[in-house]
Amino acid sequence: MQASTTPSAHVCTTITFKVHHDRLQGYTDEHLASLWHIAQANPAPYGDRDACDFAEQVGREIIRRFVAQTGPELWNHQGRHATRVQAEAATA
């Protein structure tokens, strides 16, 4: 990049990111978050297949990691709950 010392000069920087889609699982959480922002800021036209596929792959990896680190709801629905609800409805 070359910058001019004159006040009216316009400076433009082009930044290109090269991402290996098959290596998303190996990137750190911080890097993956950056890739999400890059995917969303991509100047490709709305509906561009490559841009959409990339954003979807990054998003799915973020979700995969979140779900893997989140414990399931274990006791939200149990058989005795239905019996209790029916009994409460009968006495109401």
C-alpha positions as CSV (number, residue, x, y, z in Angstrom):
1,M,0.0,0.0,0.0
2,Q,1.3,3.4,-0.9
3,A,0.0,6.5,1.0
4,S,0.3,10.0,-0.3
5,T,1.1,13.0,1.9
6,T,-1.3,15.2,0.1
7,P,-4.6,15.7,1.9
8,S,-6.7,15.1,-1.2
9,A,-5.2,11.7,-2.0
10,H,-7.5,8.7,-1.6
11,V,-6.0,5.6,-0.1
12,C,-7.5,2.3,-0.8
13,T,-6.6,-1.0,0.6
14,T,-7.7,-4.4,-0.7
15,I,-7.6,-7.3,1.6
16,T,-8.1,-10.9,0.4
17,F,-8.8,-13.8,2.7
18,K,-8.0,-17.3,1.7
19,V,-9.9,-19.9,3.7
20,H,-9.8,-23.6,3.5
21,H,-13.4,-24.7,4.0
22,D,-12.3,-28.2,4.9
23,R,-10.3,-26.9,7.8
24,L,-13.0,-24.9,9.6
25,Q,-13.0,-27.4,12.5
26,G,-9.3,-26.7,13.2
27,Y,-9.6,-22.9,13.5
28,T,-9.8,-21.3,16.9
29,D,-13.1,-19.9,18.1
30,E,-11.7,-16.4,17.7
31,H,-10.6,-17.0,14.1
32,L,-14.0,-18.6,13.3
33,A,-15.8,-15.6,14.7
34,S,-13.7,-13.4,12.4
35,L,-14.6,-15.6,9.5
36,W,-18.3,-15.2,10.3
37,H,-17.9,-11.4,10.1
38,I,-15.9,-11.7,6.9
39,A,-18.6,-14.0,5.4
40,Q,-21.3,-11.5,6.2
41,A,-19.3,-8.5,5.0
42,N,-18.5,-10.2,1.7
43,P,-19.2,-7.7,-1.1
44,A,-20.5,-10.5,-3.4
45,P,-24.0,-9.9,-4.7
46,Y,-26.9,-11.2,-2.7
47,G,-27.5,-14.8,-3.6
48,D,-24.0,-15.5,-4.8
49,R,-23.6,-19.3,-4.5
50,D,-20.0,-19.3,-3.2
51,A,-20.6,-16.5,-0.7
52,C,-23.8,-18.2,0.5
53,D,-22.1,-21.6,0.8
54,F,-19.1,-20.1,2.7
55,A,-21.4,-18.3,5.2
56,E,-23.4,-21.4,5.7
57,Q,-20.4,-23.6,6.4
58,V,-19.0,-21.1,8.9
59,G,-22.3,-20.7,10.6
60,R,-22.8,-24.5,10.8
61,E,-19.4,-24.9,12.4
62,I,-20.2,-22.2,15.0
63,I,-23.5,-24.0,15.8
64,R,-21.7,-27.4,15.9
65,R,-19.3,-26.1,18.5
66,F,-22.0,-24.4,20.6
67,V,-24.2,-27.5,20.6
68,A,-21.2,-29.7,21.5
69,Q,-20.4,-27.5,24.5
70,T,-24.0,-27.2,25.7
71,G,-25.5,-29.9,27.9
72,P,-28.9,-31.3,26.9
73,E,-32.1,-30.6,29.0
74,L,-32.4,-33.9,30.8
75,W,-35.5,-33.8,32.9
76,N,-37.8,-31.3,31.1
77,H,-40.4,-33.9,30.1
78,Q,-41.1,-37.0,32.2
79,G,-44.1,-39.3,32.4
80,R,-45.1,-38.2,35.8
81,H,-45.5,-34.6,34.6
82,A,-48.5,-35.6,32.5
83,T,-50.1,-37.3,35.4
84,R,-49.5,-34.2,37.6
85,V,-50.9,-31.8,35.0
86,Q,-54.0,-34.0,34.5
87,A,-54.6,-34.1,38.3
88,E,-54.2,-30.4,38.6
89,A,-56.7,-29.8,35.7
90,A,-59.2,-32.1,37.4
91,T,-59.1,-30.2,40.6
92,A,-59.2,-26.8,39.0
